[in-house]
């Protein structure tokens, strides 16, 4: 079946299941009934990311679910099975029932701290495949330690367990495994609570908020992060740079969730609060691997502008953004700027510039382009209106991303 017809039929089926007429749905997304009728019949394609996002939001789908056809080849994260199996193992559980019988010897705290640093650095360098190879062993080790270590050291192991699940959460969310990411985020929160580490609980809320955004639970994301931010302000009357970083990072989650709901007033409010925190700190930091600072605030401002379909603002901010202040290992943050600019140029129908930005993002981070849902959506759209003389590298790029 032709891709446009397949997508059109999916829109029509979902619209009818939700009890919406063509005129009502068209009005909700700011298009005419005639336009929607042509899309549903497959005689017209959707070439605006803002319209695709609005249509997906209204129908309760992700943009990827809306536009992916049966002929698309999804890139599967091979490490998912190993991570899931490690999480299902419940190593050390029997020792909680009968402490006389240990199931193994916990790894040393020194080794675990080192391994967690390595895994987080790999994640921020967008080496997701290597992270996936290391995470199962780390999960098993921290689970065992948190259950079998002597009582006086159990809190330290719970802290490391929480940090391990932080990395699992961010990696799984990034590669499209949102449901498993939610399980990891929930465990990170429970471990932080067991460790009695208030700031770590707030970091877990930060990770959980992004998972809720990925699951399209935007109100829930806002509820979680704003509650955590309010509690953090009360708990840290005289905040140090670490707590300010976490507070600012929570506001950036709120920016992302509000942008997904097209709430420009809320986005401006949360951006202003995050910027205030960043200015108080005075430098780009990476506390708890949040990469928080003025540069990351601006990156989120660019992303929000793209979400609103304000390509001019996104390009203006993005092209002048200096990422030199970011730590050298923050490859994902740097690549995100190029991905956002690629989307902005596509909205302006500057497809050659969009492809060039995608190529630069791929140069920095092949795995971010290969596993990311947004890059795949954009590549699919660019292919649908391809003009080969102006974008000769598009097909090769799409093939490397697993789109055929």
C-alpha positions in Angstrom: 0.0 0.0 0.0 1.1 3.6 -0.7 2.6 5.1 2.4 0.3 8.2 2.2 -2.8 6.0 2.0 -1.6 3.8 4.9 -1.1 6.9 7.1 -4.3 8.5 6.0 -6.3 5.3 6.8 -4.6 5.2 10.2 -5.7 8.8 10.9 -9.2 8.1 9.8 -9.5 4.9 11.9 -8.1 6.6 15.0 -10.3 9.7 14.5 -13.5 7.5 14.3 -12.5 5.5 17.4 -12.3 8.8 19.3 -15.7 9.9 18.0 -14.4 12.9 16.1 -15.7 14.2 12.9 -13.4 15.5 10.2 -14.5 19.0 10.8 -13.9 18.8 14.5 -10.5 17.3 14.2 -9.5 19.7 11.4 -10.5 22.6 13.7 -8.5 21.3 16.6 -5.3 21.2 14.6 -6.0 24.5 12.7 -6.5 23.0 9.2 -9.5 22.9 6.9 -11.9 19.9 6.6 -10.9 19.7 3.0 -7.2 19.4 3.9 -7.9 16.6 6.4 -10.1 14.8 3.9 -7.3 14.8 1.3 -4.8 13.5 3.9 -7.1 10.7 5.0 -7.7 9.7 1.3 -3.9 9.6 0.8 -4.0 12.3 -1.9 -2.0 14.8 0.2 0.9 14.3 2.5 1.6 16.1 5.8 4.7 18.2 5.4 4.7 20.3 8.6 6.2 19.0 11.8 4.0 21.3 13.8 0.9 19.9 12.2 2.1 16.3 12.6 2.8 16.9 16.3 -0.6 18.6 16.8 -2.5 15.8 15.0 -0.6 13.1 16.9 -1.3 14.8 20.2 -5.0 15.2 19.4 -5.4 11.6 18.4 -3.4 10.3 21.4 -0.5 8.9 19.3 3.2 9.6 19.1 4.4 11.3 15.9 6.3 8.1 15.2 3.2 6.0 15.6 1.3 8.4 13.3 3.8 8.5 10.4 5.6 5.1 10.5 4.5 2.7 7.8 4.8 -1.1 7.6 7.7 -0.7 5.2 9.7 1.3 7.7 12.4 -0.7 9.5 12.6 0.1 13.2 16.0 0.1 14.7 15.9 -2.3 17.7 18.1 -1.7 20.8 19.7 -5.1 21.1 20.6 -4.6 24.8 17.0 -4.3 25.9 16.6 -8.1 26.5 19.7 -8.3 28.7 18.7 -5.2 30.8 15.2 -6.6 31.2 16.5 -10.0 32.3 18.9 -8.3 34.8 16.0 -6.4 36.3 13.9 -9.5 36.6 16.6 -11.4 38.4 16.0 -10.2 42.0 19.5 -11.2 43.0 20.0 -11.4 46.7 16.3 -11.6 47.5 16.6 -14.9 49.6 19.1 -13.2 51.9 16.4 -10.8 53.0 14.4 -13.7 54.2 17.2 -15.8 55.6 20.4 -13.7 56.2 22.4 -16.8 57.0 22.4 -17.9 53.4 24.1 -15.5 51.0 23.7 -15.8 47.3 27.0 -14.2 46.4 29.6 -11.6 47.5 28.7 -8.0 46.8 31.1 -6.0 44.6 33.2 -3.4 46.4 31.7 0.1 46.6 34.9 1.4 45.0 34.4 -0.7 41.9 30.7 0.1 41.7 31.3 3.8 41.9 34.0 3.6 39.2 31.7 1.5 36.9 28.8 3.9 37.4 31.0 6.8 36.4 32.1 4.9 33.3 28.6 4.0 32.3 27.3 7.6 32.7 30.2 9.0 30.7 29.4 6.5 27.9 25.7 7.5 28.0 26.5 11.2 27.7 28.9 10.4 24.8 25.8 8.6 23.3 27.6 5.2 23.2 24.3 3.5 23.9 25.3 0.1 22.7 28.3 0.0 25.0 26.1 1.2 27.9 23.7 -1.6 27.2 26.5 -4.2 27.4 27.6 -2.9 30.8 24.2 -2.2 32.5 23.0 -5.8 33.2 26.1 -6.6 35.2 25.9 -3.3 37.1 22.2 -3.8 37.8 22.8 -7.3 39.2 25.8 -6.1 41.3 23.9 -3.2 42.9 20.8 -5.3 43.5 22.9 -7.9 45.3 24.8 -5.4 47.3 21.7 -3.5 48.4 20.2 -6.7 49.7 23.1 -8.6 51.0 25.7 -6.0 52.3 26.1 -5.5 56.0 23.4 -3.2 57.4 25.8 -0.3 58.0 26.8 -0.3 54.3 23.4 -0.9 52.8 22.6 2.8 52.5 25.7 3.3 50.3 24.7 0.4 48.1 21.2 1.7 47.8 22.7 5.1 46.7 24.6 3.3 44.0 21.6 1.2 43.0 19.6 4.4 42.5 22.4 5.9 40.4 22.6 2.7 38.3 18.9 2.9 37.6 19.2 6.6 36.7 21.5 5.6 33.9 19.2 2.7 32.8 16.3 5.1 32.8 18.0 7.7 30.6 19.4 5.1 28.2 16.2 3.2 27.8 14.2 6.3 27.3 16.6 7.6 24.6 16.4 4.4 22.6 12.6 4.2 22.7 12.1 1.7 25.5 9.8 3.9 27.5 7.9 1.3 29.5 11.1 -0.4 30.7 12.5 3.1 31.4 9.5 3.7 33.6 10.3 0.6 35.6 13.9 1.6 36.0 12.9 5.2 37.1 10.5 3.7 39.7 13.3 1.6 41.1 15.7 4.5 41.2 13.2 6.4 43.3 12.7 3.5 45.7 16.4 3.1 46.1 17.0 6.8 46.8 14.2 6.6 49.4 15.9 3.6 51.0 19.2 5.4 51.0 17.5 8.4 52.7 19.1 10.8 50.2 16.8 13.7 49.6 18.7 15.2 46.7 18.9 11.8 45.1 15.1 11.5 45.4 14.8 14.8 43.5 17.2 13.5 40.8 15.0 10.4 40.5 12.0 12.6 40.0 13.9 14.5 37.3 14.5 11.2 35.4 11.0 10.0 36.0 9.6 13.3 34.6 11.4 12.8 31.2 10.0 9.2 31.1 6.5 10.5 31.6 7.1 13.0 28.7 8.2 10.1 26.5 5.0 8.2 27.5 3.0 11.3 26.6 1.9 11.7 30.2 2.7 15.4 30.2 0.5 16.4 33.1 1.9 13.7 35.2 5.4 14.8 34.3 4.7 18.3 35.4 3.1 17.1 38.6 6.1 15.0 39.5 8.8 17.6 38.8 7.0 20.6 40.2 6.3 18.8 43.4 9.9 17.7 43.7 11.1 21.3 43.0 8.8 22.8 45.7 10.1 20.2 48.2 13.7 20.8 47.2 13.3 24.6 47.8 11.9 23.8 51.3 14.5 21.2 52.2 17.5 23.3 51.0 16.9 26.8 52.4 20.5 27.7 51.5 21.1 25.7 48.4 24.6 24.8 47.2 25.5 24.4 43.5 24.5 20.8 43.4 21.0 21.4 44.7 20.6 24.4 42.4 21.6 22.2 39.5 18.9 19.7 40.3 16.3 22.4 40.9 17.2 23.9 37.5 17.1 20.5 35.8 13.6 19.9 37.2 12.5 23.1 35.6 13.9 22.0 32.2 11.8 18.8 32.4 8.8 21.1 33.0 9.9 23.2 29.9 9.8 20.0 27.8 6.5 18.8 29.2 4.8 22.2 28.7 6.2 22.6 25.2 4.7 19.3 24.3 1.3 20.7 25.4 2.0 23.9 23.4 1.7 26.0 26.6 4.0 29.0 25.7 3.2 30.9 28.9 4.3 27.9 31.1 7.4 27.4 28.9 8.5 31.0 29.4 7.9 30.7 33.2 9.9 27.5 33.6 12.7 28.7 31.3 13.0 31.9 33.3 13.3 29.9 36.6 15.8 27.5 35.1 17.9 30.5 33.8 17.7 32.1 37.2 19.2 28.9 38.8 21.9 28.7 36.1 22.9 32.4 36.6 23.1 31.8 40.4 25.5 28.9 39.8 27.5 30.9 37.2 28.9 27.9 35.2 27.9 24.9 33.3 28.0 21.9 35.6 27.2 18.2 35.3 26.0 17.3 38.8 24.3 13.9 38.9 24.9 13.8 35.1 22.3 16.5 34.4 24.6 18.7 32.3 22.8 21.7 33.8 23.9 25.3 33.1 23.1 28.3 31.0 24.1 26.4 27.8 21.6 23.6 28.5 18.9 26.2 29.3 19.4 27.7 25.9 19.4 24.3 24.2 15.9 23.7 25.8 14.8 27.1 24.6 15.7 26.1 21.0 13.9 22.7 21.4 10.8 24.4 22.7 10.8 26.9 19.8 10.9 23.9 17.4 8.1 22.3 19.2 6.0 25.4 18.8 6.8 25.5 15.1 8.7 28.8 15.5 11.5 27.9 13.1 12.8 31.5 12.8 13.3 31.7 16.6 14.9 28.2 16.8 17.3 29.0 14.0 18.2 32.4 15.4 19.0 30.9 18.9 20.5 27.7 17.6 22.9 29.2 15.1 24.4 31.5 17.7 24.5 29.0 20.5 28.1 28.3 21.7 28.4 24.8 23.1 32.1 25.3 23.9 31.2 25.8 27.6 29.8 22.2 27.8 32.1 19.5 29.1 33.9 17.6 26.3 32.0 14.4 27.0 28.6 15.9 26.5 28.2 14.7 22.9 24.5 14.2 23.2 23.8 17.8 24.2 25.9 19.1 21.3 24.2 16.8 18.8 20.8 17.9 20.1 21.4 21.4 18.8 22.0 20.1 15.3 18.9 17.9 15.4 16.7 20.8 16.5 18.2 23.0 13.7 17.5 20.2 11.3 13.8 20.2 12.3 13.6 24.0 12.1 15.1 24.1 8.6 12.6 21.4 7.5 9.7 23.5 8.7 11.1 26.3 6.5 11.4 23.7 3.7 15.1 24.3 3.6 15.7 20.6 3.1 19.4 20.8 2.1 20.2 22.7 5.3 18.1 20.2 7.3 20.1 17.3 5.8 23.4 19.0 6.5 22.4 19.5 10.2 21.4 15.8 10.4 24.8 14.8 8.9 26.6 16.9 11.5 24.5 15.3 14.2 25.4 11.9 12.8 29.1 12.8 12.7 28.9 13.6 16.4 26.6 10.8 17.4 25.6 8.0 15.0 23.7 6.2 17.7 21.6 9.2 18.7 20.4 9.5 15.1 19.9 5.8 14.7 17.9 5.3 17.8 16.2 8.6 18.2 12.5 8.8 17.3 12.6 12.4 16.2 15.5 12.1 13.8 13.7 9.1 12.2 10.5 11.0 11.9 12.3 13.9 10.2 14.2 11.6 7.8 10.9 9.9 6.8 9.3 13.3 6.1 12.4 14.5 4.1 12.3 11.3 2.0 8.7 11.8 1.1 9.4 15.1 -0.5 13.0 14.3 -1.6 14.6 16.4 -4.3 17.8 14.3 -5.1 19.9 17.0 -6.7 19.7 19.2 -3.6 19.9 16.5 -1.0 22.1 13.8 -2.5 23.2 12.4 0.9 19.7 12.0 2.3 19.1 8.4 1.2 22.4 7.2 2.6 21.7 8.9 5.9 18.3 7.4 6.0 19.6 3.9 5.3 22.2 4.2 8.1 19.4 5.2 10.4 17.5 2.0 9.5 14.9 3.7 7.2 14.4 2.0 3.9 
